[in-house]
């Protein structure tokens, strides 16, 4: 899974660069992704996730266990 957040499902989008003369060329808007390790207390394991900044805020808000379960329901990760 490259360039996809494993919690929120955000992925790269395609758009246009627009020059001063209004000439348009294709470009990619990448997601702000980084890899982070979390200790999952309920399963007693370390989990490495590829997250966006929004995914990290989601984990901080609802907790790692709830975020992983919701991501598994959306079929973003396998538990």
VOPAVO-864418 format. One record per atom (N, C-alpha, C): residue in three letters; x, z, y; atom name. Coordinates in nm, 4 decimals, always signed. Atoms other than C-alpha are relative to their C-alpha. Last residue first. Example, Ala and Ser with C-alpha at 12.3 -4.5 7.8 and 13.67 -1.06 7.14 Angstrom:
<atom res="ser" xx="-0.0820" zz="-0.0060" yy="-0.1190" atom="N"/>
<atom res="ser" xx="+1.3670" zz="+0.7140" yy="-0.1060" atom="CA"/>
<atom res="ser" xx="-0.0770" zz="+0.0730" yy="+0.1090" atom="C"/>
<atom res="ala" xx="+0.0890" zz="+0.0000" yy="-0.1190" atom="N"/>
<atom res="ala" xx="+1.2300" zz="+0.7800" yy="-0.4500" atom="CA"/>
<atom res="ala" xx="+0.0900" zz="+0.0000" yy="+0.1200" atom="C"/>
REM end
This chain:
<atom res="unk" xx="-0.0360" zz="-0.1403" yy="+0.0261" atom="N"/>
<atom res="unk" xx="-0.6194" zz="+1.1755" yy="-0.7460" atom="CA"/>
<atom res="unk" xx="+0.0183" zz="+0.0241" yy="-0.1471" atom="C"/>
<atom res="unk" xx="+0.0464" zz="-0.0466" yy="+0.1307" atom="N"/>
<atom res="unk" xx="-0.6123" zz="+0.8055" yy="-0.6570" atom="CA"/>
<atom res="unk" xx="+0.0450" zz="+0.1436" yy="-0.0170" atom="C"/>
<atom res="unk" xx="-0.1028" zz="-0.0569" yy="+0.0864" atom="N"/>
<atom res="unk" xx="-0.5877" zz="+0.7023" yy="-0.2914" atom="CA"/>
<atom res="unk" xx="-0.0629" zz="+0.0356" yy="-0.1332" atom="C"/>
<atom res="unk" xx="-0.1257" zz="+0.0262" yy="-0.0678" atom="N"/>
<atom res="unk" xx="-0.7866" zz="+0.4861" yy="-0.0474" atom="CA"/>
<atom res="unk" xx="+0.1181" zz="+0.0511" yy="-0.0804" atom="C"/>
<atom res="unk" xx="-0.0894" zz="+0.0769" yy="+0.0854" atom="N"/>
<atom res="unk" xx="-1.0883" zz="+0.4698" yy="-0.2772" atom="CA"/>
<atom res="unk" xx="+0.1272" zz="-0.0435" yy="+0.0730" atom="C"/>
<atom res="unk" xx="-0.0065" zz="+0.1308" yy="-0.0649" atom="N"/>
<atom res="unk" xx="-1.3255" zz="+0.5972" yy="-0.0026" atom="CA"/>
<atom res="unk" xx="+0.0897" zz="-0.0967" yy="-0.0759" atom="C"/>
<atom res="unk" xx="+0.1351" zz="+0.0557" yy="+0.0052" atom="N"/>
<atom res="unk" xx="-1.4095" zz="+0.8882" yy="-0.2353" atom="CA"/>
<atom res="unk" xx="-0.0052" zz="-0.1383" yy="+0.0635" atom="C"/>
<atom res="unk" xx="+0.0232" zz="+0.0445" yy="+0.1377" atom="N"/>
<atom res="unk" xx="-1.0361" zz="+0.9472" yy="-0.2861" atom="CA"/>
<atom res="unk" xx="-0.1398" zz="-0.0589" yy="-0.0155" atom="C"/>
<atom res="unk" xx="-0.0740" zz="+0.1252" yy="+0.0169" atom="N"/>
<atom res="unk" xx="-0.9841" zz="+0.9579" yy="+0.0912" atom="CA"/>
<atom res="unk" xx="-0.0184" zz="-0.0549" yy="-0.1412" atom="C"/>
<atom res="unk" xx="+0.0761" zz="+0.1041" yy="-0.0697" atom="N"/>
<atom res="unk" xx="-1.2623" zz="+1.2180" yy="+0.1192" atom="CA"/>
<atom res="unk" xx="+0.0704" zz="-0.1355" yy="-0.0109" atom="C"/>
<atom res="unk" xx="+0.1232" zz="+0.0288" yy="+0.0744" atom="N"/>
<atom res="unk" xx="-1.0967" zz="+1.4287" yy="-0.1523" atom="CA"/>
<atom res="unk" xx="-0.0827" zz="-0.1082" yy="+0.0677" atom="C"/>
<atom res="unk" xx="-0.0341" zz="+0.0765" yy="+0.1202" atom="N"/>
<atom res="unk" xx="-0.7544" zz="+1.4000" yy="+0.0106" atom="CA"/>
<atom res="unk" xx="-0.1242" zz="-0.0348" yy="-0.0810" atom="C"/>
<atom res="unk" xx="-0.0406" zz="+0.1342" yy="-0.0413" atom="N"/>
<atom res="unk" xx="-0.8919" zz="+1.5050" yy="+0.3513" atom="CA"/>
<atom res="unk" xx="+0.0350" zz="-0.0864" yy="-0.1211" atom="C"/>
<atom res="unk" xx="+0.1202" zz="+0.0760" yy="-0.0377" atom="N"/>
<atom res="unk" xx="-1.0816" zz="+1.8009" yy="+0.2020" atom="CA"/>
<atom res="unk" xx="+0.0359" zz="-0.1428" yy="+0.0398" atom="C"/>
<atom res="unk" xx="+0.0846" zz="+0.0178" yy="+0.1184" atom="N"/>
<atom res="unk" xx="-0.7717" zz="+1.9314" yy="+0.0226" atom="CA"/>
<atom res="unk" xx="-0.1218" zz="-0.0859" yy="+0.0320" atom="C"/>
<atom res="unk" xx="-0.0562" zz="+0.1002" yy="+0.0900" atom="N"/>
<atom res="unk" xx="-0.5384" zz="+1.8747" yy="+0.3188" atom="CA"/>
<atom res="unk" xx="-0.0915" zz="-0.0286" yy="-0.1181" atom="C"/>
<atom res="unk" xx="-0.0810" zz="-0.0512" yy="+0.1095" atom="N"/>
<atom res="unk" xx="-0.7455" zz="+2.0593" yy="+0.5753" atom="CA"/>
<atom res="unk" xx="+0.0414" zz="-0.1101" yy="-0.0955" atom="C"/>
<atom res="unk" xx="+0.0852" zz="-0.0372" yy="+0.1137" atom="N"/>
<atom res="unk" xx="-1.0379" zz="+1.9632" yy="+0.8008" atom="CA"/>
<atom res="unk" xx="+0.0786" zz="+0.0548" yy="-0.1182" atom="C"/>
<atom res="unk" xx="+0.1353" zz="-0.0443" yy="-0.0340" atom="N"/>
<atom res="unk" xx="-0.8735" zz="+1.9552" yy="+1.1452" atom="CA"/>
<atom res="unk" xx="-0.0769" zz="+0.0497" yy="-0.1221" atom="C"/>
<atom res="unk" xx="-0.0052" zz="-0.1252" yy="-0.0754" atom="N"/>
<atom res="unk" xx="-0.5011" zz="+1.9413" yy="+1.0707" atom="CA"/>
<atom res="unk" xx="-0.1390" zz="+0.0562" yy="+0.0259" atom="C"/>
<atom res="unk" xx="-0.0471" zz="-0.1039" yy="+0.0918" atom="N"/>
<atom res="unk" xx="-0.5591" zz="+1.6808" yy="+0.8000" atom="CA"/>
<atom res="unk" xx="+0.0064" zz="+0.1348" yy="+0.0708" atom="C"/>
<atom res="unk" xx="+0.1090" zz="-0.0262" yy="+0.0939" atom="N"/>
<atom res="unk" xx="-0.7679" zz="+1.4711" yy="+1.0405" atom="CA"/>
<atom res="unk" xx="+0.0390" zz="+0.1104" yy="-0.0970" atom="C"/>
<atom res="unk" xx="+0.0965" zz="-0.0843" yy="-0.0709" atom="N"/>
<atom res="unk" xx="-0.4988" zz="+1.5025" yy="+1.3092" atom="CA"/>
<atom res="unk" xx="-0.1187" zz="+0.0352" yy="-0.0888" atom="C"/>
<atom res="unk" xx="-0.0602" zz="-0.1326" yy="-0.0117" atom="N"/>
<atom res="unk" xx="-0.2436" zz="+1.3687" yy="+1.0603" atom="CA"/>
<atom res="unk" xx="-0.0932" zz="+0.0961" yy="+0.0725" atom="C"/>
<atom res="unk" xx="+0.0087" zz="-0.0632" yy="+0.1311" atom="N"/>
<atom res="unk" xx="-0.4725" zz="+1.0786" yy="+0.9760" atom="CA"/>
<atom res="unk" xx="+0.0588" zz="+0.1392" yy="+0.0001" atom="C"/>
<atom res="unk" xx="+0.1388" zz="-0.0455" yy="+0.0158" atom="N"/>
<atom res="unk" xx="-0.5131" zz="+0.9951" yy="+1.3453" atom="CA"/>
<atom res="unk" xx="-0.0200" zz="+0.0681" yy="-0.1352" atom="C"/>
<atom res="unk" xx="+0.0121" zz="-0.1195" yy="-0.0825" atom="N"/>
<atom res="unk" xx="-0.1333" zz="+0.9788" yy="+1.3826" atom="CA"/>
<atom res="unk" xx="-0.1419" zz="+0.0569" yy="-0.0109" atom="C"/>
<atom res="unk" xx="+0.0007" zz="+0.0325" yy="-0.1414" atom="N"/>
<atom res="unk" xx="-0.1249" zz="+0.7359" yy="+1.0918" atom="CA"/>
<atom res="unk" xx="-0.0104" zz="+0.1307" yy="+0.0774" atom="C"/>
<atom res="unk" xx="+0.1071" zz="-0.0383" yy="-0.0913" atom="N"/>
<atom res="unk" xx="-0.0220" zz="+0.8524" yy="+0.7500" atom="CA"/>
<atom res="unk" xx="+0.0119" zz="-0.0668" yy="+0.1353" atom="C"/>
<atom res="unk" xx="-0.0290" zz="+0.0886" yy="-0.1115" atom="N"/>
<atom res="unk" xx="+0.1790" zz="+0.7407" yy="+0.4461" atom="CA"/>
<atom res="unk" xx="-0.1180" zz="+0.0108" yy="+0.0958" atom="C"/>
<atom res="unk" xx="+0.1036" zz="+0.0896" yy="-0.0502" atom="N"/>
<atom res="unk" xx="+0.1475" zz="+1.0388" yy="+0.2159" atom="CA"/>
<atom res="unk" xx="+0.0549" zz="-0.0886" yy="+0.1098" atom="C"/>
<atom res="unk" xx="-0.0562" zz="+0.0836" yy="-0.1054" atom="N"/>
<atom res="unk" xx="+0.3912" zz="+1.2321" yy="-0.0032" atom="CA"/>
<atom res="unk" xx="-0.1040" zz="-0.1031" yy="+0.0409" atom="C"/>
<atom res="unk" xx="+0.0633" zz="+0.1314" yy="-0.0106" atom="N"/>
<atom res="unk" xx="+0.2252" zz="+1.5130" yy="-0.1992" atom="CA"/>
<atom res="unk" xx="+0.0654" zz="-0.0748" yy="+0.1155" atom="C"/>
<atom res="unk" xx="-0.0309" zz="+0.0645" yy="-0.1264" atom="N"/>
<atom res="unk" xx="+0.4066" zz="+1.8272" yy="-0.3192" atom="CA"/>
<atom res="unk" xx="-0.0581" zz="-0.1400" yy="-0.0018" atom="C"/>
<atom res="unk" xx="-0.0911" zz="+0.1142" yy="+0.0009" atom="N"/>
<atom res="unk" xx="+0.2340" zz="+2.0077" yy="-0.6049" atom="CA"/>
<atom res="unk" xx="+0.0311" zz="-0.0426" yy="+0.1438" atom="C"/>
<atom res="unk" xx="-0.1369" zz="-0.0507" yy="+0.0119" atom="N"/>
<atom res="unk" xx="+0.0565" zz="+2.3401" yy="-0.6736" atom="CA"/>
<atom res="unk" xx="+0.1016" zz="-0.1137" yy="-0.0137" atom="C"/>
<atom res="unk" xx="-0.0575" zz="+0.0635" yy="+0.1191" atom="N"/>
<atom res="unk" xx="-0.2831" zz="+2.1687" yy="-0.7263" atom="CA"/>
<atom res="unk" xx="+0.1429" zz="+0.0444" yy="-0.0270" atom="C"/>
<atom res="unk" xx="+0.0984" zz="-0.0030" yy="+0.1078" atom="N"/>
<atom res="unk" xx="-0.4797" zz="+2.3940" yy="-0.4877" atom="CA"/>
<atom res="unk" xx="+0.0556" zz="-0.0582" yy="-0.1299" atom="C"/>
<atom res="unk" xx="+0.0041" zz="-0.1328" yy="+0.0623" atom="N"/>
<atom res="unk" xx="-0.1744" zz="+2.4554" yy="-0.2667" atom="CA"/>
<atom res="unk" xx="-0.0925" zz="+0.0013" yy="-0.1215" atom="C"/>
<atom res="unk" xx="+0.1412" zz="-0.0130" yy="+0.0351" atom="N"/>
<atom res="unk" xx="-0.1052" zz="+2.0900" yy="-0.1815" atom="CA"/>
<atom res="unk" xx="-0.0142" zz="+0.1264" yy="-0.0845" atom="C"/>
<atom res="unk" xx="+0.0132" zz="-0.0833" yy="+0.1190" atom="N"/>
<atom res="unk" xx="+0.2358" zz="+2.1019" yy="-0.0107" atom="CA"/>
<atom res="unk" xx="-0.1481" zz="+0.0244" yy="-0.0226" atom="C"/>
<atom res="unk" xx="+0.0859" zz="-0.1173" yy="-0.0146" atom="N"/>
<atom res="unk" xx="+0.2583" zz="+1.8101" yy="+0.2281" atom="CA"/>
<atom res="unk" xx="+0.0020" zz="+0.0783" yy="-0.1305" atom="C"/>
<atom res="unk" xx="+0.0241" zz="-0.0759" yy="+0.1213" atom="N"/>
<atom res="unk" xx="+0.5259" zz="+1.5414" yy="+0.2647" atom="CA"/>
<atom res="unk" xx="-0.0821" zz="+0.1236" yy="+0.0331" atom="C"/>
<atom res="unk" xx="-0.0082" zz="-0.1444" yy="-0.0152" atom="N"/>
<atom res="unk" xx="+0.5085" zz="+1.2916" yy="+0.5497" atom="CA"/>
<atom res="unk" xx="-0.0314" zz="+0.0656" yy="-0.1336" atom="C"/>
<atom res="unk" xx="+0.0125" zz="-0.0667" yy="+0.1295" atom="N"/>
<atom res="unk" xx="+0.5626" zz="+0.9183" yy="+0.5813" atom="CA"/>
<atom res="unk" xx="+0.0205" zz="+0.1491" yy="+0.0197" atom="C"/>
<atom res="unk" xx="-0.1209" zz="-0.0705" yy="+0.0408" atom="N"/>
<atom res="unk" xx="+0.4943" zz="+0.7511" yy="+0.9151" atom="CA"/>
<atom res="unk" xx="-0.0268" zz="+0.0706" yy="-0.1315" atom="C"/>
<atom res="unk" xx="-0.0132" zz="-0.0623" yy="+0.1318" atom="N"/>
<atom res="unk" xx="+0.2443" zz="+0.4989" yy="+1.0459" atom="CA"/>
<atom res="unk" xx="+0.1321" zz="+0.0739" yy="-0.0149" atom="C"/>
<atom res="unk" xx="-0.1064" zz="-0.0982" yy="-0.0209" atom="N"/>
<atom res="unk" xx="+0.1412" zz="+0.4102" yy="+1.4035" atom="CA"/>
<atom res="unk" xx="+0.0157" zz="+0.0820" yy="-0.1282" atom="C"/>
<atom res="unk" xx="+0.0466" zz="-0.1376" yy="-0.0070" atom="N"/>
<atom res="unk" xx="-0.0669" zz="+0.1083" yy="+1.2957" atom="CA"/>
<atom res="unk" xx="+0.1212" zz="+0.0914" yy="+0.0185" atom="C"/>
<atom res="unk" xx="-0.0273" zz="-0.0876" yy="+0.1131" atom="N"/>
<atom res="unk" xx="+0.0541" zz="-0.2432" yy="+1.3699" atom="CA"/>
<atom res="unk" xx="-0.0506" zz="+0.1418" yy="+0.0259" atom="C"/>
<atom res="unk" xx="+0.0054" zz="-0.1358" yy="-0.0511" atom="N"/>
<atom res="unk" xx="-0.1117" zz="-0.4787" yy="+1.6195" atom="CA"/>
<atom res="unk" xx="+0.0176" zz="+0.0929" yy="-0.1200" atom="C"/>
<atom res="unk" xx="+0.0520" zz="-0.1030" yy="+0.0889" atom="N"/>
<atom res="unk" xx="-0.0009" zz="-0.8213" yy="+1.4990" atom="CA"/>
<atom res="unk" xx="+0.0049" zz="+0.1342" yy="+0.0720" atom="C"/>
<atom res="unk" xx="-0.0864" zz="-0.1164" yy="+0.0149" atom="N"/>
<atom res="unk" xx="+0.0450" zz="-1.1275" yy="+1.7202" atom="CA"/>
<atom res="unk" xx="-0.0689" zz="+0.1021" yy="-0.0890" atom="C"/>
<atom res="unk" xx="+0.0396" zz="-0.1075" yy="+0.0911" atom="N"/>
<atom res="unk" xx="-0.0964" zz="-1.4782" yy="+1.7535" atom="CA"/>
<atom res="unk" xx="+0.1028" zz="+0.1128" yy="-0.0014" atom="C"/>
<atom res="unk" xx="-0.0740" zz="+0.0076" yy="+0.1255" atom="N"/>
<atom res="unk" xx="-0.0202" zz="-1.6898" yy="+2.0589" atom="CA"/>
<atom res="unk" xx="-0.0368" zz="+0.1208" yy="-0.0834" atom="C"/>
<atom res="unk" xx="+0.0202" zz="-0.1044" yy="+0.1003" atom="N"/>
<atom res="unk" xx="-0.2476" zz="-1.7574" yy="+2.3574" atom="CA"/>
<atom res="unk" xx="+0.0830" zz="-0.0283" yy="-0.1255" atom="C"/>
<atom res="unk" xx="-0.0326" zz="+0.0575" yy="+0.1295" atom="N"/>
<atom res="unk" xx="-0.1602" zz="-1.9478" yy="+2.6757" atom="CA"/>
<atom res="unk" xx="-0.0053" zz="+0.1117" yy="-0.1036" atom="C"/>
<atom res="unk" xx="+0.1146" zz="-0.0129" yy="+0.0909" atom="N"/>
<atom res="unk" xx="-0.3415" zz="-1.7954" yy="+2.9749" atom="CA"/>
<atom res="unk" xx="+0.0224" zz="-0.0718" yy="-0.1329" atom="C"/>
<atom res="unk" xx="+0.0690" zz="+0.1289" yy="-0.0086" atom="N"/>
<atom res="unk" xx="-0.0718" zz="-1.9146" yy="+3.2201" atom="CA"/>
<atom res="unk" xx="-0.1196" zz="-0.0074" yy="-0.0948" atom="C"/>
<atom res="unk" xx="+0.0505" zz="+0.0126" yy="-0.1373" atom="N"/>
<atom res="unk" xx="+0.0316" zz="-1.5502" yy="+3.2651" atom="CA"/>
<atom res="unk" xx="-0.0770" zz="-0.1304" yy="+0.0176" atom="C"/>
<atom res="unk" xx="-0.1014" zz="+0.0136" yy="-0.1036" atom="N"/>
<atom res="unk" xx="+0.0643" zz="-1.5212" yy="+2.8875" atom="CA"/>
<atom res="unk" xx="-0.0660" zz="-0.0112" yy="+0.1372" atom="C"/>
<atom res="unk" xx="+0.0511" zz="+0.0900" yy="-0.1031" atom="N"/>
<atom res="unk" xx="-0.1923" zz="-1.3870" yy="+2.6434" atom="CA"/>
<atom res="unk" xx="+0.1011" zz="-0.0026" yy="+0.1135" atom="C"/>
<atom res="unk" xx="-0.0783" zz="-0.0217" yy="-0.1207" atom="N"/>
<atom res="unk" xx="-0.0581" zz="-1.2423" yy="+2.3184" atom="CA"/>
<atom res="unk" xx="-0.0532" zz="-0.0991" yy="+0.1023" atom="C"/>
<atom res="unk" xx="-0.0716" zz="+0.1022" yy="-0.0753" atom="N"/>
<atom res="unk" xx="-0.3456" zz="-1.2672" yy="+2.0737" atom="CA"/>
<atom res="unk" xx="+0.0908" zz="+0.0619" yy="+0.1048" atom="C"/>
<atom res="unk" xx="+0.0561" zz="+0.0336" yy="-0.1305" atom="N"/>
<atom res="unk" xx="-0.4900" zz="-1.0488" yy="+1.8014" atom="CA"/>
<atom res="unk" xx="+0.0833" zz="-0.1076" yy="+0.0660" atom="C"/>
<atom res="unk" xx="-0.0571" zz="+0.1214" yy="-0.0564" atom="N"/>
<atom res="unk" xx="-0.4445" zz="-0.9461" yy="+1.4403" atom="CA"/>
<atom res="unk" xx="-0.0697" zz="-0.0297" yy="+0.1312" atom="C"/>
<atom res="unk" xx="+0.0990" zz="+0.0948" yy="-0.0498" atom="N"/>
<atom res="unk" xx="-0.5030" zz="-0.5922" yy="+1.3134" atom="CA"/>
<atom res="unk" xx="+0.0720" zz="-0.1203" yy="+0.0602" atom="C"/>
<atom res="unk" xx="-0.0434" zz="+0.0881" yy="-0.1079" atom="N"/>
<atom res="unk" xx="-0.2823" zz="-0.3708" yy="+1.0968" atom="CA"/>
<atom res="unk" xx="-0.1111" zz="-0.0978" yy="+0.0364" atom="C"/>
<atom res="unk" xx="-0.0956" zz="+0.1022" yy="+0.0396" atom="N"/>
<atom res="unk" xx="-0.4588" zz="-0.1082" yy="+0.8858" atom="CA"/>
<atom res="unk" xx="+0.0332" zz="-0.0889" yy="+0.1192" atom="C"/>
<atom res="unk" xx="-0.0357" zz="+0.0902" yy="-0.1086" atom="N"/>
<atom res="unk" xx="-0.6519" zz="+0.2158" yy="+0.9294" atom="CA"/>
<atom res="unk" xx="+0.1062" zz="-0.0967" yy="-0.0487" atom="C"/>
<atom res="unk" xx="+0.0215" zz="+0.1393" yy="+0.0374" atom="N"/>
<atom res="unk" xx="-0.7790" zz="+0.3556" yy="+0.5992" atom="CA"/>
<atom res="unk" xx="+0.0319" zz="-0.0981" yy="+0.1114" atom="C"/>
<atom res="unk" xx="+0.1062" zz="+0.0611" yy="-0.0802" atom="N"/>
<atom res="unk" xx="-0.8214" zz="+0.7071" yy="+0.7411" atom="CA"/>
<atom res="unk" xx="-0.0301" zz="-0.1439" yy="-0.0391" atom="C"/>
<atom res="unk" xx="+0.1078" zz="-0.0942" yy="-0.0282" atom="N"/>
<atom res="unk" xx="-0.6303" zz="+0.9096" yy="+0.4806" atom="CA"/>
<atom res="unk" xx="-0.1152" zz="-0.0681" yy="+0.0731" atom="C"/>
<atom res="unk" xx="+0.0634" zz="-0.0412" yy="+0.1239" atom="N"/>
<atom res="unk" xx="-0.3921" zz="+0.6644" yy="+0.3111" atom="CA"/>
<atom res="unk" xx="-0.1133" zz="+0.0994" yy="+0.0218" atom="C"/>
<atom res="unk" xx="+0.0038" zz="-0.1456" yy="+0.0038" atom="N"/>
<atom res="unk" xx="-0.3072" zz="+0.4861" yy="+0.6363" atom="CA"/>
<atom res="unk" xx="-0.0782" zz="+0.0435" yy="-0.1236" atom="C"/>
<atom res="unk" xx="+0.1367" zz="-0.0519" yy="+0.0065" atom="N"/>
<atom res="unk" xx="-0.2368" zz="+0.1215" yy="+0.5613" atom="CA"/>
<atom res="unk" xx="+0.0091" zz="+0.1514" yy="-0.0059" atom="C"/>
<atom res="unk" xx="+0.0625" zz="+0.0013" yy="-0.1320" atom="N"/>
<atom res="unk" xx="+0.0844" zz="-0.0608" yy="+0.6613" atom="CA"/>
<atom res="unk" xx="-0.1477" zz="+0.0367" yy="-0.0035" atom="C"/>
<atom res="unk" xx="-0.0851" zz="+0.0056" yy="-0.1171" atom="N"/>
<atom res="unk" xx="+0.1890" zz="-0.1196" yy="+0.3004" atom="CA"/>
<atom res="unk" xx="-0.0848" zz="-0.0106" yy="+0.1261" atom="C"/>
<atom res="unk" xx="+0.0837" zz="+0.0000" yy="-0.1172" atom="N"/>
<atom res="unk" xx="+0.0000" zz="+0.0000" yy="+0.0000" atom="CA"/>
<atom res="unk" xx="+0.0884" zz="+0.0000" yy="+0.1238" atom="C"/>
REM end
